[in-house]
Amino acid sequence: MNALEKYITLHEQLLSDNIKLSSFDNHYYNTLPKEDKELILIDLKKGKYHTILLNSSIKVGVIGYIPTKMDPKIGFLQIIIDPKYRSKGIFSKSIKLLAKEHNLKEVWSTIKKDNIVSIKAHLKDGFKQFSEDKLEQWREVYLLDPDEVRLYKKFSNKEQIID
Ligand SMILES: CC(C)(COP(=O)(O)OP(=O)(O)OC[C@H]1O[C@@H](n2cnc3c(N)ncnc32)[C@H](O)[C@@H]1OP(=O)(O)O)[C@@H](O)C(=O)NCCC(=O)NCCS
């Protein structure tokens, strides 16, 4: 690793160490790009949402989940990281914090097949894709669109305790 790479790694480490979740700020949410907001579902009745804060003050995104009918501790993940703060690992850190805050045992993400950046971010964070059979079953009963995939991540108790 050269000096520049070391600097970048350290910078990203510092950045993700200073991430916190605060209460949802609808005004801030409205300032995020329209095309990003079309990729997630904000349902303030069914879901639980937060604004993601950097250094306790800078708003860098929103995250939340909608509980599945099958188990309220399994949530459909909804996340947007502000374009200025992408590719810095805030995605991964925020999901851990969300799981810890709400004691989630699993999160699921429904992603458009052409949202390659999001699929890459999920896989990098250790999400796994449901089997093709499972995806087909959901598609047959219209619980998943043909142009979508679904990925999941499980959290152990240990993971929730450790930051
Ligand atoms: C998906 C999203 C939440 C990822 O957030 P993030 O904090 O940038 O995620 P990470 O820092 O872990 O970056 C993950 C990977 O995404 C990819 N990525 C991020 N921004 C990218 C960009 N502008 N162009 C190409 N790839 C990009 C990179 O592969 C990156 O990994 P790398 O930095 O090791 O190369 C963010 O891109 C986003 O808000 N997208 C719009 C909304 C959305 O799609 N939400 C999910 C709906 S299912």
Ligand as a Chemical Component Dictionary entry (heavy atoms), coordinates in Angstrom:
data_LIG
# 
_chem_comp.id                   LIG 
_chem_comp.type                 NON-POLYMER 
_chem_comp.pdbx_formal_charge   0 
_chem_comp.three_letter_code    LIG 
# 
loop_
_chem_comp_atom.comp_id 
_chem_comp_atom.atom_id 
_chem_comp_atom.alt_atom_id 
_chem_comp_atom.type_symbol 
_chem_comp_atom.charge 
_chem_comp_atom.model_Cartn_x 
_chem_comp_atom.model_Cartn_y 
_chem_comp_atom.model_Cartn_z 
_chem_comp_atom.pdbx_ordinal 
LIG C1  C1  C 0 -25.943 2.189  -2.811 1  
LIG C2  C2  C 0 -25.388 3.258  -1.882 2  
LIG C3  C3  C 0 -26.268 3.355  -0.658 3  
LIG C4  C4  C 0 -23.954 2.850  -1.471 4  
LIG O1  O1  O 0 -23.491 3.773  -0.496 5  
LIG P1  P1  P 0 -21.907 4.066  -0.277 6  
LIG O2  O2  O 0 -21.773 4.660  1.087  7  
LIG O3  O3  O 0 -21.352 4.790  -1.432 8  
LIG O4  O4  O 0 -21.329 2.585  -0.254 9  
LIG P2  P2  P 0 -19.811 2.176  -0.115 10 
LIG O5  O5  O 0 -18.965 3.289  0.396  11 
LIG O6  O6  O 0 -19.787 0.893  0.617  12 
LIG O7  O7  O 0 -19.389 1.922  -1.604 13 
LIG C5  C5  C 0 -19.736 0.694  -2.087 14 
LIG C6  C6  C 0 -19.321 0.515  -3.501 15 
LIG O8  O8  O 0 -20.262 1.141  -4.334 16 
LIG C7  C7  C 0 -19.598 1.459  -5.544 17 
LIG N1  N1  N 0 -19.772 2.878  -5.777 18 
LIG C8  C8  C 0 -20.088 3.825  -4.895 19 
LIG N2  N2  N 0 -20.258 5.004  -5.527 20 
LIG C9  C9  C 0 -20.022 4.761  -6.822 21 
LIG C10 C10 C 0 -20.064 5.556  -7.977 22 
LIG N3  N3  N 0 -20.350 6.856  -7.919 23 
LIG N4  N4  N 0 -19.776 4.973  -9.171 24 
LIG C11 C11 C 0 -19.484 3.669  -9.234 25 
LIG N5  N5  N 0 -19.439 2.858  -8.164 26 
LIG C12 C12 C 0 -19.710 3.415  -6.979 27 
LIG C13 C13 C 0 -18.171 1.087  -5.401 28 
LIG O9  O9  O 0 -17.982 -0.230 -5.883 29 
LIG C14 C14 C 0 -18.007 1.091  -3.917 30 
LIG O10 O10 O 0 -16.972 0.279  -3.492 31 
LIG P3  P3  P 0 -15.448 0.822  -3.533 32 
LIG O11 O11 O 0 -15.441 2.161  -2.910 33 
LIG O12 O12 O 0 -14.707 -0.214 -2.748 34 
LIG O13 O13 O 0 -15.091 0.849  -4.977 35 
LIG C15 C15 C 0 -25.319 4.632  -2.607 36 
LIG O14 O14 O 0 -24.634 4.469  -3.843 37 
LIG C16 C16 C 0 -26.679 5.250  -2.851 38 
LIG O15 O15 O 0 -27.222 5.957  -2.010 39 
LIG N6  N6  N 0 -27.273 5.010  -4.049 40 
LIG C17 C17 C 0 -28.556 5.586  -4.440 41 
LIG C18 C18 C 0 -29.720 5.010  -3.672 42 
LIG C19 C19 C 0 -29.760 3.507  -3.745 43 
LIG O16 O16 O 0 -29.497 2.875  -4.768 44 
LIG N7  N7  N 0 -30.120 2.914  -2.583 45 
LIG C20 C20 C 0 -30.258 1.484  -2.461 46 
LIG C21 C21 C 0 -31.574 1.090  -3.016 47 
LIG S1  S1  S 0 -31.728 -0.649 -3.061 48 
# 
loop_
_chem_comp_bond.comp_id 
_chem_comp_bond.atom_id_1 
_chem_comp_bond.atom_id_2 
_chem_comp_bond.value_order 
_chem_comp_bond.pdbx_ordinal 
LIG C1  C2  SING 1  
LIG C2  C3  SING 2  
LIG C2  C4  SING 3  
LIG C2  C15 SING 4  
LIG C4  O1  SING 5  
LIG O1  P1  SING 6  
LIG P1  O2  DOUB 7  
LIG P1  O3  SING 8  
LIG P1  O4  SING 9  
LIG O4  P2  SING 10 
LIG P2  O5  DOUB 11 
LIG P2  O6  SING 12 
LIG P2  O7  SING 13 
LIG O7  C5  SING 14 
LIG C5  C6  SING 15 
LIG C6  O8  SING 16 
LIG C6  C14 SING 17 
LIG O8  C7  SING 18 
LIG C7  N1  SING 19 
LIG C7  C13 SING 20 
LIG N1  C8  SING 21 
LIG N1  C12 SING 22 
LIG C8  N2  DOUB 23 
LIG N2  C9  SING 24 
LIG C9  C10 SING 25 
LIG C9  C12 DOUB 26 
LIG C10 N3  SING 27 
LIG C10 N4  DOUB 28 
LIG N4  C11 SING 29 
LIG C11 N5  DOUB 30 
LIG N5  C12 SING 31 
LIG C13 O9  SING 32 
LIG C13 C14 SING 33 
LIG C14 O10 SING 34 
LIG O10 P3  SING 35 
LIG P3  O11 DOUB 36 
LIG P3  O12 SING 37 
LIG P3  O13 SING 38 
LIG C15 O14 SING 39 
LIG C15 C16 SING 40 
LIG C16 O15 DOUB 41 
LIG C16 N6  SING 42 
LIG N6  C17 SING 43 
LIG C17 C18 SING 44 
LIG C18 C19 SING 45 
LIG C19 O16 DOUB 46 
LIG C19 N7  SING 47 
LIG N7  C20 SING 48 
LIG C20 C21 SING 49 
LIG C21 S1  SING 50 
# 
